[in-house]
Amino acid sequence: MPITIEYLAIFRQSDTFCDSAAGFIRLLQVDSKIRISGGDIWYEDQRACGFQLFDGEVPRKKQRYFHLRFTWDGDPDADSEALERLNSLLKTVRGAVRRAEGETETLWDDLSAHYARKAYPQIHEIESLMRQLIANFMLVTVGREWAIETLPKAVEDAVRNSKQKDYLNVLYTVDFIHLGEFLFTAYSKKTPQDMYAKLKDVKSEDDAKALQEFIPESNWKRYFGEFVTCEDGYLKARWERLYDLRCKVAHNALMTRSDLGDIEKLIGEVKPKLQEAIRKLSKVKVPAEDAEAVAESVARRVNATIGEFISDWQQLESAIERRAEAQGRPRRMQHSGEELVKLGILDRLMLDEYNKVRRLRNSIVHGPGSQIPLNTIEATLPILEELLVLVESGYIEYLLVLSEIDRYAAVDARIAETYHEIGDSDEFKSAIGEANANLFAVDEYDINDIGFPGYECVVALWFSASSEVAEANGINFDRIVGNCEAVIDSEGKVEYRDIHAEVDRGNAEEP
């Protein structure tokens, strides 16, 4: 089948140099390499292809057009020399039109279609290889549920209505460019707010080294870098360039021989690395504490709405962790809604909303048995943002909006969690030295007053301590009593100050 290329060249009608077909032929033959004879066009003294020319005027536009048709009978895969001659001719023709201030529009290009047909199987193979790697990585590290909720709305509906709910093939609905983002886009498992909080505590070189955990890294670098000798940036750049070229094929844009060469070169560089990663997948280990972050990093890149939800959730989770850590709770520990209320991190009025948002997040990342429409996620975003504002506003703001009774209960809960720290003070230990027993522990306290000077909550306390050893052995013993201030900061952290302690030999009374 002959190769046909058709151009439309348009000139201003006022240009008398190209006011006819004969004038256009003269324009082309200004270049001594071109000669037109009968129905053929010659280039560098050799016949290049068949040639037809039609001309006309654009009504009311004062423009003249020339319709050029080139017909080549060669084989693009075998006649490399003749193909090179044809490409050089076409380039020279376009250049001649441009220099004469004309414009060339491609109407038909069988040569471009030929390059696209050769490129497509190669792009399809590398795309499938990437999907294979990602699917295997996610399924063996996070589980099959990771994919169930990561569907664009239209595909989600199609999967739900299908008799065969092929959740495991969800990656075949994901755009080419997003496949690369799954593995090559760097992200941090910590939020900027976490980093700012950590910076406040940097006092040594070791503290500074701990900040390295905030450096964004891609899943490729985290989990494959040890086993595959290739940087994520190397693959990312080539995948993005492949995406641009793939779009040419997918959108039926003009493809050149150079484009095909670039595709083959890029695939030749990327393919061995993906194959090596697949072979070594059994060596890749994702720590249990990282599995959630991996699942979230994947989910957020499939759909913009899901991405926004996951981003907001991570900020909320980070804010909760900072508040919980300030109250002596370990980081990355899952706290129930009820526990967050007791810690003063969450308002009871928002408890149900928090639980709903948390269940939705788990469905998105791990996947329930049924699909959740994107409009449900969109409707939840304002609630999630409200929760984030509440948690980030701080413990002092939380206390100030409570009723007096609820405020007392909230403060009492914080004191109950921490009052044992009074026993660690020098003042308390000094009082122990005057007593007739040891191993004293604070076992009673009473809140005398709650105030809010500055940006702190200051609690006036009376406390009492007894010796468990003396009491257990029936020994007559003294008690230690005293008072202090419990200062609660915006994170809910309690610090005991101005501690006064003395031995009570039976005469002291609670104030």
ROSE-976096 format. One record per residue (C-alpha): x negated, y negated, z; residue in three letters. Coordinates in steps of 0.5 Angstrom, whole numbers, plus 500, padded with zeros to 3 digits. Each point is the difference from the previous one (the first is absolute). Layout:
<rs>
+-----+-----+-----+------+
:  xx :  yy :  zz : rest :
+-----+-----+-----+------+
:   X :   Y :   Z :  Ala :
...
+-----+-----+-----+------+
</rs>
This chain:
<rs>
+-----+-----+-----+------+
:  xx :  yy :  zz : rest :
+-----+-----+-----+------+
: 500 : 500 : 500 :  Met :
: 497 : 493 : 498 :  Pro :
: 498 : 495 : 505 :  Ile :
: 504 : 494 : 499 :  Thr :
: 499 : 493 : 503 :  Ile :
: 504 : 494 : 499 :  Glu :
: 498 : 493 : 502 :  Tyr :
: 504 : 493 : 499 :  Leu :
: 496 : 494 : 499 :  Ala :
: 504 : 493 : 501 :  Ile :
: 497 : 493 : 498 :  Phe :
: 502 : 493 : 500 :  Arg :
: 503 : 499 : 493 :  Gln :
: 496 : 493 : 499 :  Ser :
: 494 : 505 : 500 :  Asp :
: 499 : 500 : 492 :  Thr :
: 494 : 505 : 501 :  Phe :
: 505 : 505 : 501 :  Cys :
: 507 : 498 : 497 :  Asp :
: 500 : 507 : 496 :  Ser :
: 498 : 507 : 499 :  Ala :
: 495 : 498 : 496 :  Ala :
: 497 : 495 : 504 :  Gly :
: 500 : 505 : 506 :  Phe :
: 496 : 505 : 496 :  Ile :
: 495 : 495 : 499 :  Arg :
: 500 : 498 : 507 :  Leu :
: 498 : 507 : 502 :  Leu :
: 495 : 501 : 494 :  Gln :
: 496 : 494 : 503 :  Val :
: 497 : 505 : 504 :  Asp :
: 495 : 504 : 494 :  Ser :
: 501 : 506 : 504 :  Lys :
: 508 : 501 : 498 :  Ile :
: 502 : 501 : 493 :  Arg :
: 507 : 501 : 498 :  Ile :
: 502 : 504 : 493 :  Ser :
: 507 : 502 : 498 :  Gly :
: 503 : 504 : 506 :  Gly :
: 493 : 501 : 504 :  Asp :
: 496 : 496 : 504 :  Ile :
: 492 : 501 : 501 :  Trp :
: 495 : 499 : 505 :  Tyr :
: 493 : 500 : 499 :  Glu :
: 501 : 502 : 493 :  Asp :
: 504 : 506 : 503 :  Gln :
: 507 : 502 : 499 :  Arg :
: 503 : 499 : 507 :  Ala :
: 507 : 501 : 499 :  Cys :
: 507 : 498 : 496 :  Gly :
: 502 : 493 : 500 :  Phe :
: 507 : 497 : 499 :  Gln :
: 501 : 492 : 501 :  Leu :
: 507 : 497 : 500 :  Phe :
: 501 : 492 : 502 :  Asp :
: 506 : 496 : 501 :  Gly :
: 502 : 493 : 504 :  Glu :
: 503 : 500 : 507 :  Val :
: 507 : 496 : 499 :  Pro :
: 500 : 493 : 503 :  Arg :
: 493 : 501 : 504 :  Lys :
: 495 : 498 : 494 :  Lys :
: 496 : 506 : 501 :  Gln :
: 498 : 505 : 495 :  Arg :
: 499 : 508 : 502 :  Tyr :
: 496 : 505 : 497 :  Phe :
: 502 : 507 : 501 :  His :
: 494 : 505 : 500 :  Leu :
: 500 : 507 : 499 :  Arg :
: 494 : 505 : 501 :  Phe :
: 501 : 507 : 498 :  Thr :
: 494 : 505 : 502 :  Trp :
: 500 : 507 : 498 :  Asp :
: 494 : 503 : 504 :  Gly :
: 500 : 504 : 507 :  Asp :
: 498 : 496 : 506 :  Pro :
: 497 : 506 : 503 :  Asp :
: 496 : 502 : 495 :  Ala :
: 498 : 494 : 495 :  Asp :
: 496 : 496 : 505 :  Ser :
: 497 : 496 : 495 :  Glu :
: 506 : 498 : 496 :  Ala :
: 504 : 498 : 506 :  Leu :
: 494 : 496 : 502 :  Glu :
: 501 : 496 : 494 :  Arg :
: 507 : 499 : 500 :  Leu :
: 499 : 497 : 507 :  Asn :
: 495 : 496 : 498 :  Ser :
: 505 : 497 : 494 :  Leu :
: 506 : 499 : 505 :  Leu :
: 495 : 496 : 505 :  Lys :
: 498 : 496 : 494 :  Thr :
: 507 : 499 : 497 :  Val :
: 502 : 497 : 507 :  Arg :
: 494 : 496 : 501 :  Gly :
: 501 : 497 : 493 :  Ala :
: 508 : 498 : 502 :  Val :
: 497 : 497 : 506 :  Arg :
: 495 : 496 : 497 :  Arg :
: 505 : 497 : 495 :  Ala :
: 505 : 498 : 506 :  Glu :
: 505 : 505 : 499 :  Gly :
: 502 : 505 : 505 :  Glu :
: 501 : 508 : 499 :  Thr :
: 505 : 504 : 503 :  Glu :
: 500 : 508 : 500 :  Thr :
: 506 : 503 : 497 :  Leu :
: 498 : 507 : 500 :  Trp :
: 493 : 504 : 502 :  Asp :
: 500 : 507 : 499 :  Asp :
: 493 : 500 : 502 :  Leu :
: 502 : 497 : 507 :  Ser :
: 505 : 506 : 500 :  Ala :
: 494 : 505 : 499 :  His :
: 496 : 497 : 505 :  Tyr :
: 506 : 500 : 505 :  Ala :
: 502 : 507 : 498 :  Arg :
: 493 : 503 : 502 :  Lys :
: 499 : 496 : 506 :  Ala :
: 507 : 502 : 503 :  Tyr :
: 498 : 507 : 502 :  Pro :
: 494 : 498 : 503 :  Gln :
: 503 : 495 : 504 :  Ile :
: 506 : 505 : 502 :  His :
: 494 : 505 : 503 :  Glu :
: 497 : 495 : 504 :  Ile :
: 506 : 497 : 503 :  Glu :
: 503 : 507 : 502 :  Ser :
: 493 : 502 : 503 :  Leu :
: 501 : 494 : 504 :  Met :
: 507 : 502 : 502 :  Arg :
: 497 : 507 : 502 :  Gln :
: 495 : 497 : 504 :  Leu :
: 504 : 495 : 504 :  Ile :
: 506 : 505 : 501 :  Ala :
: 495 : 506 : 502 :  Asn :
: 497 : 495 : 505 :  Phe :
: 506 : 497 : 503 :  Met :
: 504 : 507 : 501 :  Leu :
: 494 : 503 : 503 :  Val :
: 499 : 495 : 505 :  Thr :
: 506 : 496 : 501 :  Val :
: 505 : 506 : 498 :  Gly :
: 506 : 500 : 495 :  Arg :
: 504 : 495 : 503 :  Glu :
: 496 : 494 : 498 :  Trp :
: 503 : 500 : 493 :  Ala :
: 507 : 500 : 502 :  Ile :
: 501 : 493 : 501 :  Glu :
: 495 : 497 : 496 :  Thr :
: 505 : 499 : 494 :  Leu :
: 502 : 494 : 496 :  Pro :
: 507 : 499 : 500 :  Lys :
: 502 : 503 : 493 :  Ala :
: 496 : 506 : 501 :  Val :
: 502 : 501 : 507 :  Glu :
: 507 : 500 : 497 :  Asp :
: 498 : 505 : 494 :  Ala :
: 497 : 505 : 505 :  Val :
: 506 : 499 : 505 :  Arg :
: 505 : 502 : 494 :  Asn :
: 495 : 506 : 497 :  Ser :
: 502 : 507 : 502 :  Lys :
: 492 : 501 : 501 :  Gln :
: 498 : 495 : 505 :  Lys :
: 493 : 500 : 498 :  Asp :
: 497 : 496 : 505 :  Tyr :
: 493 : 502 : 499 :  Leu :
: 499 : 497 : 493 :  Asn :
: 502 : 493 : 503 :  Val :
: 493 : 498 : 497 :  Leu :
: 503 : 501 : 493 :  Tyr :
: 504 : 494 : 501 :  Thr :
: 494 : 495 : 503 :  Val :
: 497 : 496 : 495 :  Asp :
: 493 : 501 : 497 :  Phe :
: 497 : 494 : 504 :  Ile :
: 503 : 502 : 507 :  His :
: 497 : 507 : 499 :  Leu :
: 493 : 496 : 501 :  Gly :
: 502 : 496 : 505 :  Glu :
: 502 : 506 : 504 :  Phe :
: 493 : 502 : 501 :  Leu :
: 496 : 494 : 498 :  Phe :
: 503 : 494 : 503 :  Thr :
: 497 : 498 : 507 :  Ala :
: 504 : 499 : 506 :  Tyr :
: 499 : 500 : 507 :  Ser :
: 503 : 504 : 506 :  Lys :
: 500 : 494 : 504 :  Lys :
: 503 : 493 : 499 :  Thr :
: 497 : 494 : 500 :  Pro :
: 503 : 498 : 507 :  Gln :
: 497 : 506 : 503 :  Asp :
: 493 : 498 : 497 :  Met :
: 502 : 493 : 503 :  Tyr :
: 501 : 503 : 507 :  Ala :
: 494 : 504 : 500 :  Lys :
: 495 : 494 : 498 :  Leu :
: 502 : 497 : 507 :  Lys :
: 497 : 506 : 503 :  Asp :
: 493 : 500 : 496 :  Val :
: 495 : 499 : 505 :  Lys :
: 494 : 505 : 498 :  Ser :
: 498 : 503 : 493 :  Glu :
: 503 : 506 : 502 :  Asp :
: 507 : 496 : 500 :  Asp :
: 498 : 497 : 493 :  Ala :
: 499 : 507 : 497 :  Lys :
: 507 : 502 : 502 :  Ala :
: 503 : 495 : 496 :  Leu :
: 498 : 504 : 494 :  Gln :
: 506 : 504 : 501 :  Glu :
: 504 : 494 : 497 :  Phe :
: 496 : 500 : 493 :  Ile :
: 505 : 502 : 495 :  Pro :
: 498 : 507 : 496 :  Glu :
: 504 : 504 : 495 :  Ser :
: 502 : 507 : 501 :  Asn :
: 495 : 502 : 495 :  Trp :
: 494 : 497 : 504 :  Lys :
: 503 : 503 : 507 :  Arg :
: 501 : 507 : 498 :  Tyr :
: 497 : 501 : 493 :  Phe :
: 494 : 496 : 501 :  Gly :
: 496 : 505 : 503 :  Glu :
: 501 : 506 : 495 :  Phe :
: 500 : 496 : 494 :  Val :
: 494 : 496 : 498 :  Thr :
: 504 : 494 : 497 :  Cys :
: 502 : 493 : 503 :  Glu :
: 508 : 498 : 500 :  Asp :
: 498 : 494 : 496 :  Gly :
: 497 : 503 : 494 :  Tyr :
: 506 : 505 : 499 :  Leu :
: 505 : 494 : 502 :  Lys :
: 497 : 495 : 495 :  Ala :
: 501 : 506 : 494 :  Arg :
: 507 : 502 : 502 :  Trp :
: 502 : 493 : 500 :  Glu :
: 497 : 499 : 493 :  Arg :
: 503 : 507 : 498 :  Leu :
: 507 : 497 : 502 :  Tyr :
: 499 : 494 : 495 :  Asp :
: 498 : 504 : 495 :  Leu :
: 506 : 505 : 501 :  Arg :
: 505 : 494 : 500 :  Cys :
: 498 : 499 : 493 :  Lys :
: 501 : 508 : 498 :  Val :
: 507 : 500 : 504 :  Ala :
: 502 : 493 : 498 :  His :
: 499 : 501 : 492 :  Asn :
: 495 : 495 : 500 :  Ala :
: 494 : 500 : 495 :  Leu :
: 495 : 505 : 501 :  Met :
: 493 : 499 : 497 :  Thr :
: 494 : 505 : 500 :  Arg :
: 496 : 496 : 505 :  Ser :
: 506 : 501 : 505 :  Asp :
: 500 : 508 : 498 :  Leu :
: 493 : 500 : 502 :  Gly :
: 501 : 496 : 506 :  Asp :
: 505 : 505 : 503 :  Ile :
: 496 : 506 : 498 :  Glu :
: 494 : 497 : 504 :  Lys :
: 504 : 498 : 506 :  Leu :
: 503 : 507 : 500 :  Ile :
: 493 : 503 : 500 :  Gly :
: 498 : 496 : 506 :  Glu :
: 506 : 501 : 504 :  Val :
: 502 : 507 : 498 :  Lys :
: 494 : 504 : 503 :  Pro :
: 501 : 496 : 507 :  Lys :
: 507 : 502 : 501 :  Leu :
: 499 : 507 : 498 :  Gln :
: 494 : 500 : 505 :  Glu :
: 505 : 497 : 505 :  Ala :
: 505 : 506 : 499 :  Ile :
: 495 : 505 : 501 :  Arg :
: 498 : 497 : 506 :  Lys :
: 507 : 499 : 503 :  Leu :
: 499 : 506 : 505 :  Ser :
: 494 : 496 : 503 :  Lys :
: 504 : 493 : 501 :  Val :
: 503 : 500 : 507 :  Lys :
: 505 : 494 : 503 :  Val :
: 500 : 499 : 507 :  Pro :
: 507 : 501 : 503 :  Ala :
: 499 : 493 : 502 :  Glu :
: 499 : 497 : 493 :  Asp :
: 506 : 504 : 497 :  Ala :
: 505 : 495 : 502 :  Glu :
: 496 : 495 : 497 :  Ala :
: 498 : 504 : 493 :  Val :
: 508 : 501 : 499 :  Ala :
: 501 : 493 : 501 :  Glu :
: 495 : 498 : 495 :  Ser :
: 503 : 504 : 495 :  Val :
: 507 : 498 : 502 :  Ala :
: 499 : 493 : 499 :  Arg :
: 497 : 500 : 493 :  Arg :
: 506 : 504 : 497 :  Val :
: 505 : 494 : 501 :  Asn :
: 500 : 493 : 502 :  Ala :
: 506 : 500 : 505 :  Thr :
: 497 : 506 : 503 :  Ile :
: 493 : 497 : 500 :  Gly :
: 503 : 494 : 503 :  Glu :
: 503 : 504 : 506 :  Phe :
: 494 : 504 : 501 :  Ile :
: 496 : 494 : 501 :  Ser :
: 505 : 497 : 505 :  Asp :
: 500 : 506 : 504 :  Trp :
: 493 : 500 : 500 :  Gln :
: 499 : 493 : 503 :  Gln :
: 506 : 502 : 505 :  Leu :
: 496 : 507 : 502 :  Glu :
: 494 : 496 : 501 :  Ser :
: 503 : 494 : 504 :  Ala :
: 503 : 506 : 504 :  Ile :
: 493 : 503 : 501 :  Glu :
: 497 : 494 : 502 :  Arg :
: 505 : 498 : 506 :  Arg :
: 500 : 507 : 502 :  Ala :
: 493 : 500 : 501 :  Glu :
: 500 : 494 : 504 :  Ala :
: 504 : 504 : 505 :  Gln :
: 495 : 506 : 500 :  Gly :
: 504 : 504 : 495 :  Arg :
: 495 : 504 : 495 :  Pro :
: 500 : 497 : 493 :  Arg :
: 503 : 504 : 494 :  Arg :
: 505 : 504 : 505 :  Met :
: 507 : 500 : 498 :  Gln :
: 504 : 497 : 505 :  His :
: 508 : 501 : 500 :  Ser :
: 505 : 494 : 500 :  Gly :
: 502 : 501 : 507 :  Glu :
: 492 : 500 : 502 :  Glu :
: 499 : 493 : 496 :  Leu :
: 506 : 497 : 504 :  Val :
: 497 : 502 : 507 :  Lys :
: 494 : 497 : 497 :  Leu :
: 503 : 494 : 499 :  Gly :
: 498 : 500 : 492 :  Ile :
: 507 : 501 : 498 :  Leu :
: 506 : 497 : 502 :  Asp :
: 506 : 505 : 501 :  Arg :
: 504 : 496 : 496 :  Leu :
: 496 : 502 : 494 :  Met :
: 499 : 508 : 502 :  Leu :
: 505 : 503 : 496 :  Asp :
: 497 : 495 : 494 :  Glu :
: 493 : 503 : 501 :  Tyr :
: 502 : 507 : 500 :  Asn :
: 504 : 499 : 494 :  Lys :
: 494 : 497 : 496 :  Val :
: 495 : 505 : 503 :  Arg :
: 504 : 506 : 498 :  Arg :
: 501 : 497 : 493 :  Leu :
: 492 : 499 : 500 :  Arg :
: 499 : 507 : 501 :  Asn :
: 505 : 502 : 495 :  Ser :
: 496 : 496 : 495 :  Ile :
: 493 : 503 : 502 :  Val :
: 502 : 507 : 501 :  His :
: 507 : 501 : 497 :  Gly :
: 506 : 502 : 502 :  Pro :
: 505 : 505 : 496 :  Gly :
: 504 : 495 : 497 :  Ser :
: 498 : 493 : 496 :  Gln :
: 501 : 493 : 503 :  Ile :
: 502 : 495 : 495 :  Pro :
: 495 : 494 : 499 :  Leu :
: 505 : 495 : 502 :  Asn :
: 500 : 503 : 507 :  Thr :
: 493 : 499 : 501 :  Ile :
: 501 : 493 : 497 :  Glu :
: 506 : 499 : 505 :  Ala :
: 495 : 502 : 506 :  Thr :
: 494 : 495 : 498 :  Leu :
: 503 : 494 : 504 :  Pro :
: 501 : 505 : 506 :  Ile :
: 493 : 502 : 500 :  Leu :
: 498 : 493 : 499 :  Glu :
: 504 : 498 : 506 :  Glu :
: 497 : 505 : 504 :  Leu :
: 493 : 498 : 498 :  Leu :
: 501 : 493 : 502 :  Val :
: 503 : 503 : 507 :  Leu :
: 494 : 504 : 501 :  Val :
: 495 : 495 : 498 :  Glu :
: 503 : 494 : 504 :  Ser :
: 497 : 503 : 506 :  Gly :
: 502 : 502 : 507 :  Tyr :
: 501 : 493 : 503 :  Ile :
: 505 : 498 : 495 :  Glu :
: 503 : 507 : 501 :  Tyr :
: 501 : 499 : 508 :  Leu :
: 502 : 493 : 499 :  Leu :
: 506 : 502 : 496 :  Val :
: 503 : 505 : 505 :  Leu :
: 505 : 499 : 506 :  Ser :
: 497 : 499 : 507 :  Glu :
: 502 : 507 : 502 :  Ile :
: 497 : 503 : 493 :  Asp :
: 494 : 496 : 501 :  Arg :
: 498 : 502 : 507 :  Tyr :
: 501 : 507 : 498 :  Ala :
: 496 : 500 : 494 :  Ala :
: 494 : 496 : 504 :  Val :
: 501 : 506 : 505 :  Asp :
: 499 : 505 : 495 :  Ala :
: 493 : 497 : 498 :  Arg :
: 498 : 500 : 507 :  Ile :
: 502 : 507 : 502 :  Ala :
: 496 : 502 : 494 :  Glu :
: 494 : 496 : 503 :  Thr :
: 500 : 498 : 507 :  Tyr :
: 495 : 506 : 502 :  His :
: 495 : 495 : 497 :  Glu :
: 500 : 496 : 506 :  Ile :
: 496 : 506 : 503 :  Gly :
: 494 : 499 : 496 :  Asp :
: 499 : 492 : 502 :  Ser :
: 494 : 498 : 505 :  Asp :
: 505 : 497 : 505 :  Glu :
: 504 : 507 : 500 :  Phe :
: 494 : 504 : 501 :  Lys :
: 497 : 495 : 505 :  Ser :
: 506 : 501 : 505 :  Ala :
: 499 : 507 : 499 :  Ile :
: 494 : 500 : 504 :  Gly :
: 503 : 497 : 506 :  Glu :
: 506 : 505 : 500 :  Ala :
: 500 : 507 : 504 :  Asn :
: 500 : 504 : 494 :  Ala :
: 498 : 500 : 492 :  Asn :
: 503 : 502 : 494 :  Leu :
: 506 : 495 : 500 :  Phe :
: 505 : 499 : 494 :  Ala :
: 505 : 494 : 499 :  Val :
: 506 : 504 : 501 :  Asp :
: 505 : 494 : 501 :  Glu :
: 501 : 493 : 497 :  Tyr :
: 505 : 494 : 500 :  Asp :
: 501 : 495 : 495 :  Ile :
: 501 : 493 : 503 :  Asn :
: 500 : 495 : 494 :  Asp :
: 500 : 500 : 493 :  Ile :
: 497 : 494 : 496 :  Gly :
: 498 : 498 : 493 :  Phe :
: 494 : 495 : 501 :  Pro :
: 497 : 499 : 493 :  Gly :
: 501 : 506 : 495 :  Tyr :
: 499 : 505 : 506 :  Glu :
: 505 : 503 : 505 :  Cys :
: 498 : 500 : 507 :  Val :
: 503 : 505 : 505 :  Val :
: 499 : 498 : 507 :  Ala :
: 499 : 507 : 504 :  Leu :
: 500 : 503 : 507 :  Trp :
: 497 : 507 : 500 :  Phe :
: 498 : 506 : 505 :  Ser :
: 495 : 506 : 500 :  Ala :
: 500 : 506 : 504 :  Ser :
: 494 : 505 : 501 :  Ser :
: 503 : 507 : 497 :  Glu :
: 495 : 504 : 504 :  Val :
: 501 : 497 : 507 :  Ala :
: 508 : 501 : 499 :  Glu :
: 499 : 507 : 498 :  Ala :
: 496 : 502 : 506 :  Asn :
: 504 : 496 : 505 :  Gly :
: 495 : 495 : 502 :  Ile :
: 502 : 493 : 502 :  Asn :
: 498 : 496 : 495 :  Phe :
: 500 : 493 : 498 :  Asp :
: 503 : 497 : 494 :  Arg :
: 498 : 495 : 495 :  Ile :
: 504 : 494 : 498 :  Val :
: 499 : 494 : 495 :  Gly :
: 503 : 495 : 495 :  Asn :
: 497 : 499 : 493 :  Cys :
: 503 : 497 : 493 :  Glu :
: 501 : 504 : 494 :  Ala :
: 499 : 496 : 494 :  Val :
: 503 : 503 : 494 :  Ile :
: 498 : 498 : 493 :  Asp :
: 503 : 499 : 493 :  Ser :
: 498 : 507 : 499 :  Glu :
: 503 : 503 : 506 :  Gly :
: 494 : 501 : 503 :  Lys :
: 499 : 500 : 508 :  Val :
: 495 : 497 : 504 :  Glu :
: 499 : 499 : 507 :  Tyr :
: 497 : 494 : 503 :  Arg :
: 500 : 496 : 507 :  Asp :
: 500 : 507 : 504 :  Ile :
: 500 : 499 : 507 :  His :
: 500 : 507 : 504 :  Ala :
: 499 : 501 : 508 :  Glu :
: 501 : 506 : 505 :  Val :
: 507 : 500 : 503 :  Asp :
: 500 : 503 : 507 :  Arg :
: 507 : 500 : 501 :  Gly :
: 501 : 493 : 500 :  Asn :
: 501 : 497 : 493 :  Ala :
: 507 : 500 : 497 :  Glu :
: 502 : 499 : 493 :  Glu :
: 501 : 493 : 498 :  Pro :
+-----+-----+-----+------+
</rs>
